Every structure is written in structure tokens, then in C-alpha cells.
Amino acid sequence: MKGTLSLDFASVFRFLVETLQQKRIDFALVGGLALGVSGIARATQDIDLLIAKEDAPKLKALLLSHGYELLYESKDVANFVHPIAGGGRIDFLYAHRTYARTMLEHAEVKPVLGGQYQVKVLRIEDQIGMKVQSSSNDPLRYHQDMADIEALMQVHRCTLDLKRIKVYFELFDRGKDFETLRSRIQDAS
């Protein structure tokens, strides 16, 4: 079934990193792999990257020329899948709003895949912001995203910028969710 093919993370990630860097497309790791880099183990079946919206046409042409098929595209995201086993699925989020552009700009270089690569990864607060947006836009993701947010807040509780996280929750009228999580994290300390 299209979109569910297995993913050879190491090969696809190497292709993405080398190709995007060669084409001078700025990117940051988000999603399940970013969680792993941030100390939260969670199974993932795709690679998620944030790029600047203006790089979208160049990215699309690049992936199509390497055999990827476009599954879906909007002003905010594009999903690609490779029909050959191991090519898997790659999702791109397009940074075109102020918050997303700031996230991309402030992402920090971290070791990925056992230190094989040094790439930009969203800061913890910004990963949480993406999860807040995701769970607000798709109610089916709410419980998994909230579990991811709580895990990130628990692991990084001593270094988090709670004011920044609160802003993300308030953007989606979810201040009550933030207060509940903050209280749980403080009670666990």
C-alpha cells in the first residue's frame, strides 16, 4: 500500500542530509527522530523535516527526480513516498509563518543516528510547539502528541523555557492543557 513502505532510515537520512546540504536547502529534524535525539524513544515510520517554504519547489523537483512520488501537498506540508522498499516516506513541513521560521532559524545542531550526522534539530520547546499544533489540528493525534509533550517536559524539566511552551499552548486556546502538564511535571519532581 502506498505510503506504508518500509524505511531504511540510515540510507534515506544520508541521502537527505547530503542532498539538501548540497542544494543549500536549510532544514531541521522534527517528529519521531527529533524525539529520539531529545531522549524520548518512540517508534516512527517516516522522516519529518522542517524547511523554508521558498525551498519547496526546489525540494519537490529534487525528490521527484530521485523517484519519490508526491502523496500530498498543501501550503503547509508535503508528503513523499518512494515506491521501492527501503525508500519509505518523508514528510516536509513548510516554514512560512513567523513561529515556524523562528523555529527553523533557532534549531540547534545535534548528533543524529549515533553521531553519524550533525544536523539541526528543533529545540525542545519548539518540538513541543509542533506537537501542540499537530494535536490541535488532528484530534486523532491528541493522546500520542500529549504523551510525547509530557515525556519531553519530564526529561528536560530543569532546562525548559516554560513561558515559550505556554505561548504555544495559548496560540491554540489550550492554556488549561499546559497548566495540567506543568502541574504534573512539578509534582513528579
Buried (B, 14 or more C-beta within 10 A) or exposed (E): EEBEBEBBBEEBBBBBBEBBEEEEBBBBBBBBBBBBBBEBEEEBEBBBBBBBBEBBEBBBEBBEEEEBBEBEBEEBEBBBBBEEEEBBBBBBBBBEEEBBBEBBEEBEEBEBBEEEBEBBBBBBBBBBBBBBBBBBEEEEBBEEBBEBBBBBBBBBBEEBEBEBBBBBBEBBEBEEBBEEBBEEBEEEE
